[in-house]
C-alpha cells in the first residue's frame, strides 16, 4: 500500500498496527464488520473512543478502494458522522 500513501498524505495520518494493539486490547472487542473486514472497539490514551477497521484482503483492487474511502471520509465533516483520524 506504500504507493498509495502519497494520495492520502496530509488528509488523515498513518497509525501503525503496533499503535493500535494497546487501545484495542489486541483487537479483542469486535463490534462489527465493514466493507474491508472486521471492526474493533478501541480507546486511545487520551480517552478518545475509536472504531478500528481492518482489511482482510490486501488485493490491489481493494487497496485502491480503501485509499478512496480514506480520502473521502477524511474530507467529510458532518454532525452525524464520526470523523476519520487515521488509517
Rosetta constraint file for C-alpha pairs under 8 A:
AtomPair CA 1 CA 5 HARMONIC 6.94 0.50
AtomPair CA 1 CA 63 HARMONIC 6.55 0.50
AtomPair CA 4 CA 8 HARMONIC 7.14 0.50
AtomPair CA 4 CA 64 HARMONIC 7.75 0.50
AtomPair CA 4 CA 67 HARMONIC 6.84 0.50
AtomPair CA 5 CA 9 HARMONIC 5.68 0.50
AtomPair CA 7 CA 67 HARMONIC 7.62 0.50
AtomPair CA 7 CA 71 HARMONIC 7.79 0.50
AtomPair CA 8 CA 12 HARMONIC 6.68 0.50
AtomPair CA 8 CA 67 HARMONIC 7.01 0.50
AtomPair CA 8 CA 70 HARMONIC 7.27 0.50
AtomPair CA 8 CA 71 HARMONIC 5.78 0.50
AtomPair CA 9 CA 13 HARMONIC 6.92 0.50
AtomPair CA 11 CA 71 HARMONIC 6.82 0.50
AtomPair CA 11 CA 74 HARMONIC 6.04 0.50
AtomPair CA 11 CA 75 HARMONIC 7.28 0.50
AtomPair CA 12 CA 70 HARMONIC 7.64 0.50
AtomPair CA 12 CA 71 HARMONIC 7.83 0.50
AtomPair CA 12 CA 74 HARMONIC 6.02 0.50
AtomPair CA 12 CA 84 HARMONIC 7.03 0.50
AtomPair CA 12 CA 85 HARMONIC 5.63 0.50
AtomPair CA 12 CA 86 HARMONIC 4.75 0.50
AtomPair CA 12 CA 87 HARMONIC 6.71 0.50
AtomPair CA 13 CA 85 HARMONIC 6.68 0.50
AtomPair CA 13 CA 86 HARMONIC 4.55 0.50
AtomPair CA 13 CA 87 HARMONIC 6.29 0.50
AtomPair CA 14 CA 86 HARMONIC 5.48 0.50
AtomPair CA 14 CA 87 HARMONIC 5.05 0.50
AtomPair CA 15 CA 19 HARMONIC 6.43 0.50
AtomPair CA 15 CA 20 HARMONIC 7.31 0.50
AtomPair CA 15 CA 86 HARMONIC 6.05 0.50
AtomPair CA 15 CA 87 HARMONIC 5.82 0.50
AtomPair CA 16 CA 20 HARMONIC 6.72 0.50
AtomPair CA 17 CA 21 HARMONIC 6.40 0.50
AtomPair CA 18 CA 22 HARMONIC 7.53 0.50
AtomPair CA 19 CA 23 HARMONIC 7.62 0.50
AtomPair CA 20 CA 24 HARMONIC 6.09 0.50
AtomPair CA 20 CA 26 HARMONIC 7.69 0.50
AtomPair CA 20 CA 42 HARMONIC 7.85 0.50
AtomPair CA 21 CA 25 HARMONIC 5.79 0.50
AtomPair CA 21 CA 26 HARMONIC 4.43 0.50
AtomPair CA 21 CA 27 HARMONIC 6.49 0.50
AtomPair CA 22 CA 26 HARMONIC 6.08 0.50
AtomPair CA 23 CA 42 HARMONIC 4.81 0.50
AtomPair CA 23 CA 43 HARMONIC 4.81 0.50
AtomPair CA 23 CA 44 HARMONIC 5.16 0.50
AtomPair CA 23 CA 45 HARMONIC 7.21 0.50
AtomPair CA 24 CA 28 HARMONIC 6.63 0.50
AtomPair CA 24 CA 29 HARMONIC 7.09 0.50
AtomPair CA 24 CA 40 HARMONIC 6.81 0.50
AtomPair CA 24 CA 41 HARMONIC 5.94 0.50
AtomPair CA 24 CA 42 HARMONIC 4.11 0.50
AtomPair CA 24 CA 43 HARMONIC 6.59 0.50
AtomPair CA 24 CA 52 HARMONIC 7.95 0.50
AtomPair CA 25 CA 29 HARMONIC 7.68 0.50
AtomPair CA 25 CA 42 HARMONIC 7.38 0.50
AtomPair CA 27 CA 40 HARMONIC 6.08 0.50
AtomPair CA 27 CA 41 HARMONIC 7.66 0.50
AtomPair CA 28 CA 40 HARMONIC 7.36 0.50
AtomPair CA 29 CA 40 HARMONIC 5.57 0.50
AtomPair CA 29 CA 41 HARMONIC 5.66 0.50
AtomPair CA 29 CA 42 HARMONIC 7.95 0.50
AtomPair CA 30 CA 38 HARMONIC 6.93 0.50
AtomPair CA 30 CA 39 HARMONIC 5.88 0.50
AtomPair CA 30 CA 40 HARMONIC 4.39 0.50
AtomPair CA 30 CA 41 HARMONIC 6.43 0.50
AtomPair CA 31 CA 38 HARMONIC 7.85 0.50
AtomPair CA 31 CA 39 HARMONIC 5.74 0.50
AtomPair CA 31 CA 40 HARMONIC 5.33 0.50
AtomPair CA 31 CA 41 HARMONIC 6.27 0.50
AtomPair CA 32 CA 38 HARMONIC 5.96 0.50
AtomPair CA 32 CA 39 HARMONIC 5.04 0.50
AtomPair CA 32 CA 40 HARMONIC 7.02 0.50
AtomPair CA 33 CA 37 HARMONIC 5.71 0.50
AtomPair CA 33 CA 38 HARMONIC 4.27 0.50
AtomPair CA 33 CA 39 HARMONIC 5.29 0.50
AtomPair CA 34 CA 38 HARMONIC 5.81 0.50
AtomPair CA 34 CA 39 HARMONIC 6.22 0.50
AtomPair CA 34 CA 53 HARMONIC 6.84 0.50
AtomPair CA 36 CA 53 HARMONIC 7.55 0.50
AtomPair CA 36 CA 54 HARMONIC 6.51 0.50
AtomPair CA 36 CA 55 HARMONIC 4.74 0.50
AtomPair CA 36 CA 56 HARMONIC 6.09 0.50
AtomPair CA 36 CA 57 HARMONIC 7.27 0.50
AtomPair CA 36 CA 62 HARMONIC 7.69 0.50
AtomPair CA 36 CA 66 HARMONIC 7.74 0.50
AtomPair CA 37 CA 53 HARMONIC 6.70 0.50
AtomPair CA 37 CA 54 HARMONIC 5.15 0.50
AtomPair CA 37 CA 55 HARMONIC 4.85 0.50
AtomPair CA 37 CA 56 HARMONIC 4.91 0.50
AtomPair CA 37 CA 57 HARMONIC 7.85 0.50
AtomPair CA 38 CA 53 HARMONIC 6.00 0.50
AtomPair CA 38 CA 54 HARMONIC 5.55 0.50
AtomPair CA 38 CA 55 HARMONIC 7.41 0.50
AtomPair CA 38 CA 56 HARMONIC 7.59 0.50
AtomPair CA 39 CA 51 HARMONIC 6.38 0.50
AtomPair CA 39 CA 52 HARMONIC 5.40 0.50
AtomPair CA 39 CA 53 HARMONIC 4.39 0.50
AtomPair CA 39 CA 54 HARMONIC 6.24 0.50
AtomPair CA 40 CA 51 HARMONIC 5.60 0.50
AtomPair CA 40 CA 52 HARMONIC 5.01 0.50
AtomPair CA 40 CA 53 HARMONIC 6.47 0.50
AtomPair CA 41 CA 49 HARMONIC 7.50 0.50
AtomPair CA 41 CA 50 HARMONIC 6.06 0.50
AtomPair CA 41 CA 51 HARMONIC 4.92 0.50
AtomPair CA 41 CA 52 HARMONIC 6.31 0.50
AtomPair CA 42 CA 49 HARMONIC 5.84 0.50
AtomPair CA 42 CA 50 HARMONIC 5.04 0.50
AtomPair CA 42 CA 51 HARMONIC 6.05 0.50
AtomPair CA 42 CA 52 HARMONIC 6.87 0.50
AtomPair CA 43 CA 47 HARMONIC 5.88 0.50
AtomPair CA 43 CA 48 HARMONIC 5.64 0.50
AtomPair CA 43 CA 49 HARMONIC 4.41 0.50
AtomPair CA 43 CA 50 HARMONIC 5.85 0.50
AtomPair CA 44 CA 48 HARMONIC 5.26 0.50
AtomPair CA 44 CA 49 HARMONIC 6.34 0.50
AtomPair CA 44 CA 50 HARMONIC 7.24 0.50
AtomPair CA 57 CA 62 HARMONIC 7.21 0.50
AtomPair CA 58 CA 62 HARMONIC 6.24 0.50
AtomPair CA 58 CA 63 HARMONIC 6.18 0.50
AtomPair CA 59 CA 63 HARMONIC 6.18 0.50
AtomPair CA 60 CA 64 HARMONIC 6.28 0.50
AtomPair CA 61 CA 65 HARMONIC 6.44 0.50
AtomPair CA 62 CA 66 HARMONIC 5.96 0.50
AtomPair CA 63 CA 67 HARMONIC 6.15 0.50
AtomPair CA 64 CA 68 HARMONIC 6.19 0.50
AtomPair CA 65 CA 69 HARMONIC 6.15 0.50
AtomPair CA 66 CA 70 HARMONIC 6.16 0.50
AtomPair CA 67 CA 71 HARMONIC 6.12 0.50
AtomPair CA 68 CA 72 HARMONIC 6.18 0.50
AtomPair CA 69 CA 73 HARMONIC 5.93 0.50
AtomPair CA 70 CA 74 HARMONIC 5.90 0.50
AtomPair CA 70 CA 84 HARMONIC 7.74 0.50
AtomPair CA 70 CA 87 HARMONIC 7.12 0.50
AtomPair CA 71 CA 75 HARMONIC 6.59 0.50
AtomPair CA 72 CA 76 HARMONIC 6.42 0.50
AtomPair CA 73 CA 83 HARMONIC 7.51 0.50
AtomPair CA 73 CA 84 HARMONIC 6.17 0.50
AtomPair CA 74 CA 83 HARMONIC 6.98 0.50
AtomPair CA 74 CA 84 HARMONIC 5.22 0.50
AtomPair CA 74 CA 85 HARMONIC 7.23 0.50
AtomPair CA 76 CA 83 HARMONIC 7.76 0.50
AtomPair CA 77 CA 81 HARMONIC 7.09 0.50
AtomPair CA 77 CA 83 HARMONIC 6.74 0.50
AtomPair CA 78 CA 82 HARMONIC 7.82 0.50
